[in-house]
Amino acid sequence: MATSQKFGGNWTEEKLNIFTSYLDAYLIALQNQKFKKIYIDAFAGTGEIETSDGGQYLVGSAKRALASEKKFDHYYFIEADSQKAGELQDMIYAEFPRMGRIFTIYCGDANDKLAEIISSVDWSYNRGLLFLDPYATQVNWTTLENVAQTKSIDAWYLFPFSALERMLPKNGKYDKWEDCIDRL
């Protein structure tokens, strides 16, 4: 990949391995159901990750979902950075050429694009698996309410507790971060 995503460490691989195990179990559990299966990755990146220390190159959540033995009927990827979204698209066409018709990449704010996806799908006939792993406080509470209203999406939200903790003042006054904390 031309633009490396550099973040995380050993815990990044561990969380992705746990999520991949769940993803595989999800697909097995729904394999004989009449519902269409949808995967949504709201912070998809490029499909590959370099750890912050440069010590490891990891397969990201988007690429893991695409590589699963059992398949979703459609994959939605959201990435705010247009260059990374382009690299994700290039990776999919290069490494998963037969999946070209069953994925959509949105470039923009995850909250807005997720709302767009949710409103475009008939959730009576579809079931979804959503992976939310923001870098900080990008996910709005209203987005989670919107997801819950579908009653059809399993959501994996890796909550940014450390970012929230840094916003909490020691003196009990939240003036500076009050709006952000309320939104989160």
N, C-alpha and C positions, 0 to 999 in steps of 0.2 A: 504494500500500500504506500502511496506517495505521502500522504499526511498521516502520520502516526498519532493515534490517540494515546496520550501518556498519562496514566493515572493508576491508582490502586497498588496492590501488593499481593501477598499470599492469600489474604481474605477474598480478593477479587476472584481468583480461581475457585476458591471454596464455595462462594455464593453462586457462581455460575454452574458449578458441578451439581449443587443441590437443586437449582432451578431446572437444569437439564433433566435430572432424574424425575422431577415433577412433570415436566413437559412430556416426557416419554410415557409416564403413567397416565396422564390426562388423555393422550391420544389412544392408548390401549383401552381405557375405560369407555371412550366414546366411539370406538371403531365400528360397533354394530348398531349405532343409533342413527335415526333418520336425519338428525340435524347436520347442517354444514358446520365445519369447524374453522374458526377464524383465529389467527394469531395477530396480536398487536404489540409492537415494541415502540414505546413512546419516546425513547432516547436511544435510537438504534445505533448511532455512530457509523463506523465504516465496516464493522464486522470483525475487526481485529483490534487488539489492545496491546500496547507496550506498557509494562509496569513503570511506575514513577522512577524506580531506581535503574531502569533499563535492563533489569536482569531477566525478564521473561516476556515472551510474546504469547498472548492468549487468544483463543478463539472467542469472540464476543457473542452476546446473546442472539443477535440476528442470524449470524452464521450457524450457530448451534441449532436454532429452530429450523433453518432450511436444511441442515444436514441430518436431521432426525430420520430414522428409518421409516416411520409412519409419517404421513404428511397431513398438513392442514389443507383445507380447500382454498383458502386465500390468506395471504400474509400482508399486513399493513405495517409499514415502517415510517416512523416520524423522526426527523433529524432537523434541528434548527439551523445547522451550518450547511450551506449549499454545497461547499466543496466536499464535505464528508458524505452528504447525501449522494453526490455524484460518484464518489468512490464506492459507496455501498452498491449503487446500481451497477457499476462496472464489475464489481466482484460477483454479483449475482449472475450477470450475463456470462461471465467467464467461467465460474465454477458450478453454476446450476442452470445451464442453458435451457433445459427442458421446463424450467419453472417460470419462464419469462412472462407467461400470461396470467399467472396467479399471484402476482405481487403488485403492490402499489406503494410508492414512496412519496411521502408528503414532506415538504420542506417548510418549516415554520414553528410557531409556538405549539408545544405539545398539548396544552389545554385546548386551544382553538381547533387544532387538527383532530384531536381525539373526539371532540364534540361533533365535528363534521363526519367522522367515521361512524360514530354511534347513531347519528340521525339518518345516515344513508343505508343502514342495515336493518332488515326486518328480523328482530330478535325472537320472534315466535318460531322461526325456522333455522336459527343459527345459534351457536354457542361459541364463546370466545375465551381466549386466554390472553390476558394483558400483563405485560412486564413493564413496570414503572421503576426505573432506577435512575433518578435524577442526580445531577452533580451537586445540587444544593436545594434551594427552596422553590423550584419552578412549578411544582404541582399545587394547584389551587384546591381547596376543600370542595368547592362547587364541582370540580371535575370528578372527584370521588363520588359525590352525590349523583352525578349524571351516570357514571358507570353503574352504581348500585341500582338505579332506576330500571336498567335493562333486565335485571334479574336473570341474566344469561352470561355474564362475564365473570370468570375467575380472575381476580386481580392479585398480582404479586407486587406489592408496593414496598420497596426498600426505603423506609422513611429516613430522611436526613437528620437524625437526632442530634448529631454533633453540630450541625449548622444552627439548629434551633437553640441548642444549649448555649452557643456563643452569643445569641441575641438576648438571652435572658439576663437582665441586669442584677447585680448584687444588691442594689438598694431598693428593689421592688417596683421601680418606676419604668414603664415600658415605652415612654414617649417616642424614642427614636425608632424602634422596631415594631411598634404596636400594630400598624397596618399589615406588615409582612406576617407577623405571628397570627393575626386574625385570618388572613388569606390562606395561610398554611394549615 
